[in-house]
Amino acid sequence: MKLSRPVSWFLLAFGVWSWFIWVSFVKNLWNDASGLAFDAAGDPTAYFWVHLLLAVTSFLLGTAVGAVGLRGLRALRREKNTTLATSPAPPGPTP
């Protein structure tokens, strides 16, 4: 399957965005003082574990989607370089 340049850039941007958003979320989850993520004794609650699992899953999916986008861009660049290297020379002036 061949990806277009816009689709490849979108997938790469989605992967980067996913990492940005979920890293921020995990930082906020870890520093939560509202009592949702940690109980009074300081132990993690079910809310913490569920949301940490969601974040880890999103990290993995974001990485996979971003990697597909990066591979698509690299394949397009290789194809372009191969096409340029194998194309015949333009006709020049005849003597």
C-alpha positions in Angstrom: 0.0 0.0 0.0 1.3 3.4 -0.9 0.5 6.5 1.3 0.2 10.0 -0.1 2.4 12.7 1.3 -0.6 14.5 3.1 -1.7 11.2 4.7 1.8 10.4 5.8 2.2 13.9 7.3 -1.1 13.6 9.0 -0.2 10.2 10.6 3.1 11.5 11.8 1.5 14.6 13.2 -1.1 12.5 14.9 1.6 10.4 16.6 3.5 13.4 17.8 0.2 15.0 19.1 -0.7 11.8 20.9 2.6 11.8 22.7 2.3 15.5 23.6 -1.2 15.2 25.0 -0.8 12.0 26.9 2.5 13.0 28.5 0.8 16.1 29.8 -2.1 14.0 31.0 0.1 11.6 32.9 2.0 14.4 34.6 -1.3 15.9 35.7 -2.5 12.5 36.8 0.6 11.9 38.8 0.3 15.3 40.5 -3.4 14.9 41.2 -4.4 16.4 44.6 -8.2 16.1 44.1 -8.4 12.6 45.6 -9.3 10.9 42.4 -6.0 9.3 41.5 -4.7 8.7 45.0 -6.6 8.0 48.2 -5.9 9.6 51.6 -3.1 7.1 52.3 -1.4 8.0 49.1 -2.1 4.7 47.3 -3.2 4.7 43.7 -7.0 4.3 43.1 -8.8 2.4 40.3 -9.2 5.8 38.5 -5.4 6.1 38.5 -4.8 2.6 37.1 -7.5 2.9 34.4 -6.2 6.2 33.2 -2.6 5.1 33.3 -3.6 2.1 31.1 -5.4 4.4 28.7 -2.3 6.6 28.5 0.1 3.7 27.9 -2.2 2.3 25.2 -2.3 5.7 23.6 1.5 6.0 23.7 1.7 2.6 21.9 -0.9 3.5 19.3 0.5 7.0 18.8 4.0 5.5 18.3 2.6 2.9 15.8 0.6 5.5 13.8 3.5 8.0 13.8 5.9 5.2 12.6 3.6 4.4 9.7 3.5 8.1 8.7 7.3 8.3 9.0 7.7 5.2 6.9 5.3 6.6 4.3 7.3 9.8 4.0 10.6 7.9 3.8 9.2 5.7 1.1 8.0 8.7 -0.9 11.5 10.3 -0.6 13.2 7.1 -1.7 10.8 6.8 -4.7 11.5 10.4 -5.7 15.3 9.8 -5.5 15.1 6.6 -7.4 12.9 8.2 -10.1 15.4 11.1 -10.5 18.4 8.8 -10.6 16.8 6.5 -13.3 15.2 9.1 -15.5 16.8 9.6 -18.8 18.8 12.8 -19.4 16.9 15.6 -21.0 17.7 16.0 -24.7 20.5 18.4 -25.4 21.4 20.3 -28.5 22.4 18.2 -31.4 25.7 18.9 -33.2 
